[in-house]
């Protein structure tokens, strides 16, 4: 998993996991020492998807070179820590025009 595509998929999966955990915790029913979650209503699932699947969710994502490969630095992934601790030249991607330039 050393490509920007894999980095992006892992970041999305983590965000969905966290958002669904919060949504399920809100409807958790306590039983004999353990909680049992009901199925989330369709509107709750739609709200979680709308929250995660928007451009603003990944505005902080940065493309950078690591070990000769282009990677995405995204909060919550090891790439973010690497990006913060290493002096790298990030690339800024113009999302509207699909162009790339070094910062």
TISE-505416 format. One line per field, with one value per residue: residue in three letters; chain; x, y, z of N, C-alpha, C in turn. Coordinates in nm, 4 decimals. Atoms other than C-alpha are relative to their C-alpha. Layout:
BEGIN
code: [ALA | ...];
unit: [A | ...];
n.c1: [X | ...];
n.c2: [Y | ...];
n.c3: [Z | ...];
ca.c1: [X | ...];
ca.c2: [Y | ...];
ca.c3: [Z | ...];
c.c1: [X | ...];
c.c2: [Y | ...];
c.c3: [Z | ...];
//
This chain:
BEGIN
code: [UNK | UNK | UNK | UNK | UNK | UNK | UNK | UNK | UNK | UNK | UNK | UNK | UNK | UNK | UNK | UNK | UNK | UNK | UNK | UNK | UNK | UNK | UNK | UNK | UNK | UNK | UNK | UNK | UNK | UNK | UNK | UNK | UNK | UNK | UNK | UNK | UNK | UNK | UNK | UNK | UNK | UNK | UNK | UNK | UNK | UNK | UNK | UNK | UNK | UNK | UNK | UNK | UNK | UNK | UNK | UNK | UNK | UNK | UNK | UNK | UNK | UNK | UNK | UNK | UNK | UNK | UNK | UNK | UNK | UNK | UNK | UNK | UNK | UNK | UNK | UNK | UNK | UNK | UNK | UNK | UNK | UNK | UNK | UNK | UNK | UNK | UNK | UNK | UNK | UNK | UNK | UNK | UNK | UNK | UNK | UNK | UNK | UNK | UNK | UNK | UNK | UNK | UNK];
unit: [A | A | A | A | A | A | A | A | A | A | A | A | A | A | A | A | A | A | A | A | A | A | A | A | A | A | A | A | A | A | A | A | A | A | A | A | A | A | A | A | A | A | A | A | A | A | A | A | A | A | A | A | A | A | A | A | A | A | A | A | A | A | A | A | A | A | A | A | A | A | A | A | A | A | A | A | A | A | A | A | A | A | A | A | A | A | A | A | A | A | A | A | A | A | A | A | A | A | A | A | A | A | A];
n.c1: [0.0837 | -0.0887 | 0.0398 | 0.0989 | 0.1341 | 0.0137 | 0.0045 | 0.1327 | 0.0993 | -0.0150 | 0.0478 | 0.1464 | 0.0495 | -0.0123 | 0.0991 | 0.1305 | 0.0026 | 0.0186 | 0.1322 | 0.1023 | -0.0097 | 0.0710 | 0.1440 | 0.0497 | -0.0043 | 0.1159 | 0.1215 | -0.0377 | 0.0910 | -0.0712 | 0.0579 | -0.0840 | -0.1431 | -0.0514 | 0.0923 | 0.0406 | 0.0433 | 0.1002 | -0.0387 | 0.0148 | 0.1042 | -0.0517 | -0.0325 | -0.1257 | -0.1055 | -0.0126 | -0.0635 | -0.1424 | -0.0602 | -0.0081 | -0.1023 | -0.1332 | -0.0221 | 0.0042 | -0.1335 | -0.0612 | -0.0525 | -0.1399 | -0.0717 | -0.1338 | -0.0829 | -0.1134 | -0.0761 | -0.1440 | -0.0849 | -0.0551 | -0.0690 | 0.0125 | 0.1412 | 0.0930 | 0.0935 | 0.0891 | -0.0091 | 0.1359 | 0.0064 | 0.0467 | -0.0826 | -0.1429 | -0.0560 | 0.0103 | -0.1130 | -0.1210 | 0.0023 | -0.0292 | -0.1335 | -0.1026 | -0.0002 | 0.0381 | 0.0635 | 0.1359 | 0.0573 | 0.1353 | 0.0790 | 0.1135 | 0.1078 | 0.0879 | -0.0639 | -0.0766 | -0.1422 | -0.0793 | -0.1198 | -0.0671 | 0.0180];
n.c2: [-0.1181 | -0.1146 | -0.0872 | -0.0983 | 0.0601 | 0.0790 | -0.0947 | -0.0604 | 0.1006 | 0.0270 | -0.1178 | -0.0001 | 0.1114 | -0.0382 | -0.1038 | 0.0657 | 0.0823 | -0.0886 | -0.0636 | 0.1005 | 0.0309 | -0.1063 | 0.0121 | 0.1189 | -0.0272 | -0.0834 | 0.0824 | 0.1189 | 0.0383 | 0.0805 | 0.1275 | 0.0835 | -0.0277 | -0.0292 | -0.0780 | 0.0591 | -0.1055 | 0.0329 | -0.0449 | -0.1441 | -0.0366 | -0.0410 | -0.1432 | -0.0173 | 0.0462 | -0.1027 | -0.1172 | 0.0325 | -0.0011 | -0.1398 | -0.0660 | 0.0464 | -0.0112 | -0.1377 | -0.0518 | -0.0591 | 0.1056 | 0.0273 | -0.1218 | -0.0023 | 0.1038 | -0.0513 | 0.0971 | -0.0187 | 0.1122 | 0.0769 | 0.1184 | 0.0045 | 0.0175 | -0.1059 | 0.0444 | -0.1018 | -0.0239 | -0.0250 | 0.0175 | 0.1314 | 0.1036 | -0.0122 | -0.0957 | -0.1344 | -0.0126 | -0.0066 | -0.1321 | -0.1010 | 0.0147 | -0.0025 | -0.1199 | 0.0398 | -0.1046 | 0.0438 | -0.0445 | -0.0527 | 0.0402 | -0.0860 | 0.0960 | -0.0417 | 0.0113 | 0.1219 | -0.0294 | 0.0225 | -0.0840 | 0.0118 | -0.1151];
n.c3: [0.0000 | 0.0070 | 0.1104 | -0.0440 | 0.0026 | -0.1224 | -0.1118 | 0.0007 | -0.0399 | -0.1428 | -0.0731 | 0.0083 | -0.0821 | -0.1410 | -0.0315 | -0.0052 | -0.1207 | -0.1153 | 0.0075 | -0.0282 | -0.1434 | -0.0733 | 0.0276 | -0.0704 | -0.1439 | -0.0324 | -0.0118 | -0.0755 | -0.1083 | -0.0992 | -0.0422 | -0.0871 | 0.0016 | 0.1334 | 0.0819 | 0.1268 | 0.0906 | 0.1000 | 0.1332 | 0.0176 | 0.0966 | 0.1302 | 0.0020 | -0.0738 | 0.0906 | 0.1039 | -0.0605 | -0.0183 | 0.1338 | 0.0439 | -0.0815 | 0.0388 | 0.1449 | 0.0478 | 0.0316 | -0.1194 | -0.0860 | 0.0308 | 0.0385 | -0.0587 | 0.0618 | 0.0757 | 0.0762 | -0.0194 | 0.0380 | -0.1112 | 0.0520 | 0.1449 | 0.0411 | -0.0362 | -0.1043 | -0.0551 | -0.1437 | -0.0488 | -0.1453 | -0.0419 | 0.0630 | -0.0255 | 0.0960 | -0.0581 | -0.0919 | 0.0827 | 0.0634 | -0.1012 | -0.0572 | 0.1044 | 0.0838 | 0.1355 | 0.0781 | 0.0326 | 0.1259 | -0.0124 | 0.1151 | 0.0286 | 0.0186 | 0.1096 | 0.1314 | 0.0056 | 0.0174 | -0.1202 | -0.0100 | -0.1290 | -0.0891];
ca.c1: [0.0000 | 0.2384 | 0.0420 | -0.1692 | -0.4759 | -0.4163 | -0.3462 | -0.6735 | -0.8746 | -0.7292 | -0.8048 | -1.1643 | -1.2125 | -1.0834 | -1.3115 | -1.6147 | -1.5276 | -1.5028 | -1.8208 | -2.0243 | -1.8898 | -2.0181 | -2.3549 | -2.3914 | -2.2900 | -2.5778 | -2.8307 | -2.6518 | -2.8820 | -2.7238 | -2.7849 | -2.6357 | -2.2967 | -2.2618 | -2.4104 | -2.6045 | -2.6393 | -2.9452 | -2.9184 | -2.8625 | -3.1602 | -3.1146 | -3.1186 | -2.8340 | -2.6264 | -2.6961 | -2.5914 | -2.2620 | -2.1902 | -2.2689 | -2.0387 | -1.7416 | -1.7863 | -1.7243 | -1.4303 | -1.3667 | -1.2957 | -0.9586 | -0.8550 | -0.5536 | -0.4280 | -0.0847 | 0.0997 | 0.4724 | 0.7622 | 0.8626 | 1.1164 | 1.0853 | 0.7057 | 0.4319 | 0.2206 | -0.0671 | -0.0106 | -0.3454 | -0.4115 | -0.4526 | -0.2125 | 0.1575 | 0.2182 | 0.1034 | 0.3630 | 0.6304 | 0.5290 | 0.5495 | 0.8869 | 1.0699 | 1.1726 | 0.9830 | 0.8626 | 0.4865 | 0.2933 | -0.0153 | -0.2862 | -0.5283 | -0.8472 | -1.0407 | -0.7816 | -0.6007 | -0.2618 | 0.0196 | 0.2954 | 0.5549 | 0.4934];
ca.c2: [0.0000 | 0.2657 | 0.4671 | 0.7812 | 0.5754 | 0.3350 | 0.6259 | 0.7881 | 0.4669 | 0.3988 | 0.7554 | 0.7331 | 0.3929 | 0.5274 | 0.8296 | 0.6156 | 0.3772 | 0.6635 | 0.8333 | 0.5112 | 0.4287 | 0.7660 | 0.7179 | 0.3684 | 0.4876 | 0.7346 | 0.4504 | 0.1937 | 0.0061 | -0.1159 | -0.4807 | -0.7089 | -0.5380 | -0.4948 | -0.2578 | -0.3779 | -0.1419 | -0.1456 | -0.1026 | 0.2592 | 0.4234 | 0.4963 | 0.8710 | 0.8391 | 0.6379 | 0.8992 | 1.1772 | 1.0017 | 0.9475 | 1.3125 | 1.4222 | 1.2143 | 1.2351 | 1.6015 | 1.7986 | 1.9750 | 1.6424 | 1.6176 | 1.9798 | 1.9207 | 1.6261 | 1.6908 | 1.5021 | 1.4432 | 1.2192 | 0.9424 | 0.6764 | 0.7641 | 0.7319 | 0.9897 | 0.9565 | 1.1430 | 1.2942 | 1.2795 | 1.3289 | 0.9926 | 0.8035 | 0.7335 | 0.9500 | 1.2582 | 1.1967 | 1.1381 | 1.4564 | 1.6575 | 1.5161 | 1.5165 | 1.8210 | 1.7431 | 1.9631 | 1.9201 | 1.9487 | 2.1607 | 2.0239 | 2.2675 | 2.0628 | 2.2687 | 2.2473 | 1.9248 | 2.0974 | 2.0449 | 2.2739 | 2.2655 | 2.4922];
ca.c3: [0.0000 | -0.1180 | -0.3715 | -0.3441 | -0.4352 | -0.1450 | 0.0923 | -0.0100 | 0.0286 | 0.3732 | 0.4836 | 0.3619 | 0.5280 | 0.8604 | 0.8421 | 0.7595 | 1.0431 | 1.2943 | 1.1712 | 1.1770 | 1.5251 | 1.6489 | 1.4792 | 1.6258 | 1.9720 | 1.9594 | 1.9264 | 2.1443 | 2.3799 | 2.7034 | 2.7854 | 3.0542 | 3.0586 | 2.6819 | 2.4287 | 2.1292 | 1.8361 | 1.6181 | 1.2434 | 1.1518 | 0.9837 | 0.6126 | 0.6747 | 0.9278 | 0.6805 | 0.4119 | 0.6496 | 0.7314 | 0.3607 | 0.2842 | 0.5667 | 0.4482 | 0.0699 | 0.0149 | -0.1175 | 0.2136 | 0.3846 | 0.2112 | 0.1693 | 0.3944 | 0.1849 | 0.0396 | -0.2309 | -0.1663 | -0.2638 | -0.0210 | -0.1128 | -0.4785 | -0.4833 | -0.4833 | -0.1692 | -0.0053 | 0.3368 | 0.5152 | 0.8864 | 1.0563 | 0.8281 | 0.8721 | 0.5661 | 0.7602 | 1.0317 | 0.7680 | 0.5885 | 0.9136 | 1.0251 | 0.6929 | 0.4960 | 0.1767 | -0.1017 | -0.1041 | -0.4248 | -0.4407 | -0.6673 | -0.8253 | -0.7928 | -1.0459 | -1.3242 | -1.2346 | -1.2463 | -1.0004 | -0.8750 | -0.5997 | -0.3003];
c.c1: [0.0882 | -0.0310 | -0.0995 | -0.1416 | -0.0244 | -0.0073 | -0.1387 | -0.1081 | 0.0081 | -0.0529 | -0.1526 | -0.0577 | 0.0069 | -0.1051 | -0.1408 | -0.0134 | -0.0276 | -0.1395 | -0.1122 | 0.0048 | -0.0744 | -0.1511 | -0.0593 | -0.0015 | -0.1215 | -0.1273 | 0.0264 | -0.0984 | 0.0759 | -0.0773 | 0.1029 | 0.1503 | 0.0586 | -0.1041 | -0.0302 | -0.0537 | -0.1070 | 0.0562 | -0.0205 | -0.1114 | 0.0642 | 0.0413 | 0.1294 | 0.1177 | 0.0241 | 0.0700 | 0.1498 | 0.0709 | 0.0155 | 0.1089 | 0.1403 | 0.0296 | -0.0209 | 0.1430 | 0.0720 | 0.0641 | 0.1498 | 0.0763 | 0.1424 | 0.0923 | 0.1085 | 0.0694 | 0.1484 | 0.0754 | 0.0557 | 0.0562 | -0.0220 | -0.1411 | -0.0810 | -0.0998 | -0.0908 | 0.0208 | -0.1387 | -0.0004 | -0.0597 | 0.0782 | 0.1466 | 0.0654 | -0.0041 | 0.1170 | 0.1304 | 0.0109 | 0.0401 | 0.1442 | 0.1119 | -0.0112 | -0.0262 | -0.0614 | -0.1392 | -0.0409 | -0.1405 | -0.0753 | -0.1179 | -0.1150 | -0.0918 | 0.0616 | 0.0850 | 0.1493 | 0.0715 | 0.1206 | 0.0626 | -0.0228 | 0.1329];
c.c2: [0.1245 | 0.0861 | 0.1025 | -0.0578 | -0.0808 | 0.0903 | 0.0614 | -0.0962 | -0.0299 | 0.1175 | 0.0053 | -0.1098 | 0.0345 | 0.1044 | -0.0576 | -0.0821 | 0.0862 | 0.0621 | -0.0994 | -0.0447 | 0.1031 | -0.0114 | -0.1198 | 0.0210 | 0.0807 | -0.0830 | -0.1294 | -0.0254 | -0.0859 | -0.1272 | -0.0706 | 0.0224 | 0.0296 | 0.0799 | -0.0716 | 0.1113 | -0.0533 | 0.0393 | 0.1504 | 0.0273 | 0.0502 | 0.1465 | 0.0297 | -0.0429 | 0.1052 | 0.1246 | -0.0227 | 0.0048 | 0.1428 | 0.0768 | -0.0361 | 0.0288 | 0.1425 | 0.0505 | 0.0502 | -0.1047 | -0.0205 | 0.1234 | 0.0029 | -0.1055 | 0.0632 | -0.1153 | 0.0287 | -0.1255 | -0.0670 | -0.1291 | -0.0178 | -0.0203 | 0.1224 | -0.0573 | 0.1149 | 0.0086 | 0.0428 | -0.0260 | -0.1356 | -0.1143 | 0.0230 | 0.0994 | 0.1423 | 0.0245 | 0.0136 | 0.1382 | 0.1088 | -0.0070 | 0.0087 | 0.1306 | -0.0442 | 0.1187 | -0.0486 | 0.0510 | 0.0484 | -0.0373 | 0.0943 | -0.0915 | 0.0365 | -0.0270 | -0.1247 | 0.0228 | -0.0121 | 0.0932 | -0.0220 | 0.1262 | 0.0599];
c.c3: [0.0000 | -0.1209 | 0.0531 | 0.0040 | 0.1274 | 0.1231 | 0.0109 | 0.0462 | 0.1496 | 0.0826 | 0.0003 | 0.0889 | 0.1481 | 0.0388 | 0.0050 | 0.1280 | 0.1230 | 0.0004 | 0.0297 | 0.1457 | 0.0835 | -0.0186 | 0.0738 | 0.1507 | 0.0437 | 0.0163 | 0.0758 | 0.1138 | 0.0999 | 0.0349 | 0.0858 | -0.0153 | -0.1369 | -0.0767 | -0.1295 | -0.0874 | -0.0944 | -0.1362 | -0.0085 | -0.0996 | -0.1296 | -0.0018 | 0.0762 | -0.0868 | -0.1083 | 0.0538 | 0.0204 | -0.1352 | -0.0500 | 0.0751 | -0.0480 | -0.1475 | -0.0499 | -0.0147 | 0.1237 | 0.0919 | -0.0207 | -0.0458 | 0.0541 | -0.0612 | -0.0870 | -0.0718 | 0.0229 | -0.0412 | 0.1250 | -0.0587 | -0.1504 | -0.0517 | 0.0408 | 0.0980 | 0.0383 | 0.1505 | 0.0461 | 0.1498 | 0.0334 | -0.0630 | 0.0338 | -0.0949 | 0.0543 | 0.0949 | -0.0778 | -0.0650 | 0.1000 | 0.0503 | -0.1024 | -0.0782 | -0.1439 | -0.0707 | -0.0376 | -0.1364 | 0.0278 | -0.1266 | -0.0132 | -0.0385 | -0.1160 | -0.1371 | -0.0143 | -0.0208 | 0.1324 | -0.0004 | 0.1360 | 0.0791 | 0.0345];
//
